[in-house]
Amino acid sequence: MTDTAAPLLEEPNPFMRHVGAEMVDWGPDFVRFELPLAPFLMNRYEIPHGGVYASLLDTAMGYSGCYTGDADNKKLGMTLSMNVQFLSQPKGTKLIAEGRRTGGGKRTFFSEATITDETGEIIATGTGVFRYRG
């Protein structure tokens, strides 16, 4: 988590906005998104579709490596590979995705992310490799 409550420099990407995710914290090597659960996110079992988890993990991992602190100097990351582990189902009403850049270099970075709910239930985890664009 970031040490200061700096204003967020970007809105989530259009897809994340469309599903209702909100970026609530972003700083060097870290990001946090929150997504209230809604009926349109559910699968036939009435739990969130696995693609919701995968999308949240992918987005959190990508943003975690792209913070610059300067709205005019954006960094963009493109997913090269991603692994997802589905561990549980939510007990609460909100998904919380936290991504952390774990390493990398000038052109490629590595990241991991966890999805929990507001009860602390660990829902899914992911790891990924990303390439900086532009």
C-alpha positions in Angstrom: 0.0 0.0 0.0 1.2 3.5 -0.7 2.4 5.7 2.2 0.6 8.8 1.1 -2.9 9.5 -0.1 -1.8 11.0 -3.4 -4.5 11.7 -5.9 -4.9 8.9 -8.5 -3.5 9.9 -11.9 -5.7 7.8 -14.1 -9.1 6.2 -14.2 -9.3 2.5 -14.6 -9.4 1.3 -18.2 -12.8 1.4 -20.0 -13.5 -2.3 -19.4 -12.9 -2.1 -15.7 -15.0 1.1 -15.5 -17.8 -0.8 -17.4 -17.9 -3.7 -14.9 -17.8 -1.2 -12.0 -14.3 -1.6 -10.7 -12.7 1.4 -8.9 -9.0 2.1 -8.4 -8.7 3.1 -4.8 -4.9 3.2 -4.4 -1.9 3.4 -6.8 1.7 4.0 -6.1 5.2 2.6 -7.0 4.9 -1.1 -7.5 1.3 -1.3 -5.9 -2.3 -0.9 -6.9 -5.7 -1.7 -5.4 -9.0 -2.1 -7.1 -12.4 -2.7 -5.6 -15.4 -4.2 -7.3 -18.9 -4.4 -5.8 -20.5 -7.7 -6.7 -23.5 -7.4 -9.0 -25.9 -9.9 -10.7 -24.3 -9.4 -14.1 -20.9 -10.6 -12.9 -22.3 -14.0 -11.8 -22.1 -17.4 -13.6 -24.7 -20.2 -13.6 -23.8 -21.1 -10.0 -24.6 -17.6 -8.9 -20.9 -16.9 -8.0 -18.7 -14.5 -9.9 -17.6 -15.8 -13.3 -13.9 -16.8 -13.4 -13.3 -14.2 -16.1 -14.1 -11.5 -13.5 -11.3 -12.8 -11.3 -8.9 -13.2 -14.2 -9.7 -9.6 -15.5 -9.2 -8.1 -12.0 -5.9 -10.0 -11.5 -4.6 -9.0 -15.0 -5.5 -5.4 -14.5 -4.1 -5.2 -11.0 -0.8 -6.8 -12.1 -0.5 -4.6 -15.1 -1.1 -1.3 -13.3 1.2 -2.3 -10.5 4.2 -2.0 -12.8 3.2 1.2 -14.5 3.0 3.9 -11.9 5.1 7.0 -12.8 3.6 9.7 -10.5 3.2 11.9 -13.6 -0.1 12.0 -15.5 1.8 13.3 -18.6 4.3 10.4 -18.5 2.1 7.3 -18.7 3.6 3.8 -18.7 1.6 1.1 -20.4 2.0 -2.6 -19.8 0.9 -5.5 -22.1 0.4 -9.0 -20.7 2.8 -11.6 -22.0 1.7 -14.5 -19.7 -0.6 -14.9 -16.7 -1.4 -17.7 -14.3 -4.5 -17.8 -12.1 -5.3 -19.9 -9.1 -9.0 -20.0 -8.1 -9.1 -20.7 -4.4 -12.5 -19.9 -2.9 -15.7 -18.0 -3.4 -16.6 -14.7 -1.9 -18.3 -14.5 1.5 -18.8 -10.8 1.3 -20.2 -8.4 -1.3 -17.0 -6.7 -2.7 -13.9 -8.0 -4.4 -10.6 -6.4 -3.6 -7.7 -6.9 -6.0 -4.2 -5.9 -4.9 -1.3 -6.1 -7.4 2.4 -5.8 -6.7 5.3 -5.5 -9.1 7.8 -8.1 -8.0 10.7 -7.5 -10.3 11.8 -6.9 -13.9 13.9 -4.5 -15.9 13.7 -1.8 -18.5 11.3 -3.6 -20.9 9.7 -6.5 -19.0 8.3 -6.7 -15.4 6.9 -9.4 -13.2 3.9 -9.0 -10.9 1.6 -10.9 -8.6 -2.0 -10.1 -7.4 -4.5 -11.4 -4.8 -8.2 -11.0 -4.7 -10.0 -11.0 -1.4 -13.3 -9.8 -0.2 -14.1 -7.5 2.6 -14.2 -10.4 5.1 -10.6 -11.3 4.3 -11.5 -14.5 2.3 -8.8 -15.2 -0.2 -10.6 -15.7 -3.5 -7.9 -16.0 -6.2 -4.2 -15.3 -6.8 -2.2 -14.7 -10.0 1.2 -14.1 -11.3 2.2 -12.5 -14.6 4.8 -11.3 -17.0 4.3 -7.9 -18.7 6.1 -5.9 -21.4 6.2 -2.1 -21.3 4.7 -0.5 -24.4 5.7 2.6 -26.1 
